[in-house]
């Protein structure tokens, strides 16, 4: 399993300044087959400055969800760190 990209990312309006909500499409390569799955995620900044990613996979994926969610959260965290998420 490989996360190729997360595309079509849209930031959703939120009245809470320390929590940002997004929606997008994850492009995943599983056993030489490319799958697209809709995802929703949020990034919350805790009082300590640590960021927490909450993720929901909206489509059914024929792969164990624990490693898939872990890889997607790592990619989202690195995109946030690099500043490539919409503001």
WOHUGI-V371535 format. One line per field, one symbol per residue. ss: DSSP state (H for helix, E for strand, L for the rest). Layout:
ss: ???
This chain:
ss: LEEEEEEEEEEELLLLLLEEEEEEEEEEEELLEEEEEEEEEEEEELLLLLEEEEEEELLLLLLLHHHHHHHHHHHHHHHHHHLLLLL
